[in-house]
Amino acid sequence: MRKKATIQDVSNLAGVSVGTVSRFINGYSVKDGNKKAIQSAIDALDYNVNTLAKGLKLNRTFTIGLLFPSLNDIFVTEVMDGVESVLETVEYSSIVAGSNNSLEVERRKIEVFNAKRVDGVIMMPVSDQSAENIKLLSEDIPLVLIDRRVPNLSINYVTCKNEQGAYEGVIELINNGHDSIGLILGPDDVYTARERKKGYLRALEEFGIPVREELIETGKYQKDGGLENIQQLMQLDKRPTAVFASNFEMTMSAIKYFMKNGITIGDDISLLGYDNIDVFQMLSPTIFTIEQPMEEIGIESAHMILNKIKNPDLVNKNVVLPTRLVPGNSIKKIK
């Protein structure tokens, strides 16, 4: 049976002191050359850090709580991939929880994180009302909010330019001759929904297009959440020539409705979607979408929470990432 490698073995093979190895293992800065030598030695010796012992010494659990409104969401999946890609490099693990878009469930999950003594939490809040739940998180547990901001809270955030992305997308529709544009939104108490609506309204105002309130439908950010909304739009006497579906699930709902009812996208109706998912580029026609860097959101939030754990006195930071338009054939030029 092979003898289990020790930190001294790693030190000897890497040609550095035990203290330097310890600093590297505990996530502190070391010289790039030493970093490479230590990692090579760890790999060669198949050295496993005793996380429990390390945690007791540093008063840490080396776990991060991840809390999302839904786990059945491509946005969340991509964000988690980004988070995990960072955590695995520093031997942190995650506890993943979903709130099922319920404030009560969200509250219970936060209480679980408190009980588990996680070192930090990355959270996508249900709505503005999540503020009361956030206050329940232990004061010594750092928090990063992603995607959705919550009013009147000084917290670390990672989000995107939601208003600007929506504005640019709607301008694309207008430039193709559309002045009757339906909008499917999430709930009014969700930050991203409000921001995307602002972008839609700003584009209409810039071109002097009157706002028709019947063209703005509010639904839910969940599976099939936009089906009823798209149906309402398409049953109007003066139905829109184009629809802006403002998240992935709502875009999928619109596509399902159009296909089921024999409405040809890019011919009978123009569609602007949100989130550049591979399947949108495999459809015929391909879907013109607004892309947000989902994995980058996860990466940025993971680095942010780890920095806050190491340096609790760091000033809270807000990161706003750009969106971009991904061309497709789902928008028809009508004028």
Secondary structure by P-SEA (a helix, b strand, c coil): ccccccaaaaaaaacccaaaaaaaaacccccaaaaaaaaaaaaaaccccaaaaaaaaaccccbbbbbccccccaaaaaaaaaaaaaaaaabbbbbcccccccaaaaaaaaaaaaaacccbbbbbcccccaaaaaaaccccbbbbbccccccccbbbbbbcaaaaaaaaaaaaaaaacccbbbbbbcccccaaaaaaaaaaaaaaaaaccccccccbbbbbccccccaaaaaaaaaccccccbbbbccaaaaaaaaaaaaaacccccccbbbbbccccccccccccccbbbbcaaaaaaaaaaaaaaaaaacccccbbbbbbbbbbbbcccccccc
